[in-house]
């Protein structure tokens, strides 16, 4: 009754960026997989194919710091069923 299910999404892929003085818009296509934790009944782990398509922009405040705004479409295939989601995020980018 107290079991919690967790999903681990792992992806990698190319990113294309258009560098400007203050703004750097970019796009990426990431491919990989997803793993469900804990294992399903019978001791089998559940793995799935997943990908992310999206992009965003970095706004440079100073040469060492940017603010990032991004959004992605995320698709995975788990238990012979596809899941379609969107994710949005913001953050800070430190350049060194």
N, C-alpha and C positions, 0 to 999 in steps of 0.2 A: 504493500500500500504506500510505502514511502519511497519507492523507486522513482528516480528521475531520469528521463531520457535526454541525452545531449547529442547534438549534431556537430561534426567538425567538417568545415568546408575548406578545401585546399585547392588553389588554382595558381597558374603562372601563365605568362604570355607577353606579347609585345605591347608597347605603349608608344603612341605617336604624339609629339608635343610641338606646338608652334610658339616659339619663344618671342616674347615682346619685352618691352622695358618694365612694365608693371604687371601685366596680365600674361599668364601662360596657360591657354586652353589646351586640353589633351583628351585623347580617347584611348581606350584599351579593349582588348578581347582576351579574356583569360579562360583557360580550359584546365580541368583537373577532375577532382572527385569529391565525394562526401562520404563520411563514415558515421554510422549510428552507434552510440555508446549508451548503455551496455549491449552486450550481445543479445541476439534474439533467442527464443526458446530452442533448445537443442544444442546450444553452445556455438552456433554459427554467428559470425560477425556479418554485418550488413554494410556493403559498400555500394556506391552508386556513381554514375557519371554526372558531372556538373560543369556549367560554364557561366561566365559573367560577361556581359557586354555593357559598356558605359563610358562615362567620361566625366570631366569636370574642369575646374580652372583653379589656378593658384594665383593669388594676389600678393605681390611682394611689397612688404612694408619697408624693410631695410635689406641690404644685401644678404644678411644671414637668416632672415625670417620671412615666411610667407604664410598666408591663411589659405586653406584648401576647402573647396566646396565640390562635392561629387555625388553622382547617382549611378546606379547599376540595375540592370535587369538580370535576375539570377534564375537559372533553370536547372533542375536536377531530376533524376529518374530513380525513384526508390520504390521497392515493392511493385514493380511493373506499372507504376503510376507516376505521372510527371507532376512536379511542383513548380509553379511560376510565382516569383516574388520580385519586389523592388526593394532596394535599399538606398538610403541617402545618408550622407555623413559630412561632417565638417571637422577640421582639425588644424594643427599648426605643423609647418614643415621647417625644420632647421637645416640650413645649408652649411656644409663645412668642407 
